[in-house]
Amino acid sequence: MSGMTAVAAEPFQLKRDGGDLAAGVRALEKQLKRVTLDTVLAKANRVAARKGATGAGAFGTMRPRPVDWYCFDADDNAVRDWYPQGLTCSSDAGTGGGTYVVSWYFKPETGAERGVRLSFLDTAALRYRHVLLVRAGADGDIAPIDIHAGGVAWYGDLLYVADTSRGMRVFDTRHIFEVDGDDKTRIGRKGEVHNAFGYRYVMPQTGAWTPTSGGARFSFAAIDRTTATDTLISGEYLDGPGGRVARWPLNADGTFRADAGGVASALDAYRLPEAKIQGALSHDGTWYLSQAAGASRNGSLIVVGDTVRKRPYPVGPEDLTCVRDKRTLWSVTEFAGRRVIYGVPL
């Protein structure tokens, strides 16, 4: 197995594309109560289990087991309409603490599209809450965002959510709103009341970075705080070989470093050594790649440094993040009945 091969970074360019998103956020500011992320965590209404029994199903034949893990509640572990995909944490954001963020995409057997939700987990309290991502119109109406959300990366106040062929969508933890309706069957504004499928909190999209050409895909995301300039990592999932990763320089406020025309260019890019990579993270010059092997077989963690090694990994591994002060690498598994957020040594 070969390592990471440098490739041209030129195909990786993103252009700032905010559209009318700011007008939608301004409308919600006037119509709804804005809350802090601390409030969302304080009012978390679901209970996580540390080192819960769900881990056994997710870990399968993996030895050694993860050093730590957190399980969702029974409903979220079993639901077949929602699938966890992306993972980031407060270590990425630079705020410290023990908060994790999981992106889920809606894949219904029946029913209307519900888009993407984020789970905010407070590991100290072992509580978490779902927040629905929405697009807000200039009149304050809201709609779900129908994307795969295969990766999420948190830097400062900003959350980047991967949008496959359309780059990165941006959300801001300073713009979370409490809705005033509780109808679980509908979303949108009717009269003076907003509904969001029963979710209490919504987070409107605040920005977008779209590819300048069709040459790159955005399947997952991560943060590297060990590069000379902190970078956001994007990567391509492919069933066969040939996927790539790219690293994008960030400004201190978390925005992409762009030229005067609003175009951001990748710092570097690499060819992935194998197929079916669901997440990638670089740290201190070493690359970590999560590799899927279907719904019933254990995946692999590929570590590319001075040498290339494969380590055992759970069934259904997805996006990657790391907790830097504890030197642990974290991921989340996607399949119903065996969903877990878990950490292994870097």
KAQUIBEL-V498801 format. One record per residue. D_FIRST is the distance of its C-alpha to the first C-alpha in whole Angstrom. Layout:
d_first: {D_FIRST	D_FIRST}
//
This chain:
d_first: {0	4	7	10	12	16	18	21	23	26	26	26	29	31	35	37	39	42	44	47	45	47	50	49	48	51	53	51	53	56	56	54	53	50	49	46	43	45	47	45	43	47	47	44	45	42	42	38	37	35	33	35	35	32	29	29	29	26	24	24	22	21	22	23	24	25	27	29	30	32	33	35	39	39	40	37	35	36	37	35	37	34	31	29	26	26	27	28	31	33	31	30	33	34	37	36	37	35	35	32	32	31	31	32	32	35	34	38	39	42	44	44	41	41	38	36	37	35	36	37	36	38	37	40	42	40	41	40	41	40	41	41	39	42	43	47	49	52	54	52	51	48	45	42	38	37	33	30	29	26	25	28	28	32	33	36	39	36	34	31	31	28	29	27	28	31	30	31	34	36	38	40	41	44	45	45	48	50	51	55	54	53	53	49	50	50	49	50	54	57	60	59	57	53	51	47	47	48	46	48	46	44	42	43	40	41	39	36	34	33	31	33	31	29	26	24	24	24	23	22	24	24	25	24	27	26	25	28	30	29	27	26	22	22	19	19	18	17	17	15	12	14	15	16	17	20	23	26	29	32	35	37	38	35	36	33	34	36	38	41	41	39	35	32	29	26	25	22	19	15	13	11	7	8	12	14	14	18	18	17	18	18	20	21	18	16	14	14	13	15	14	16	17	21	24	24	20	19	16	13	13	10	11	10	13	13	10	7	9	10	13	16	18	21	21	22	20	21	22	21	24	25	28	28	31	29	26	24	22	24	23	25	25	26	28	31	32	29	29	29	28	26	25	22	22	20}
//
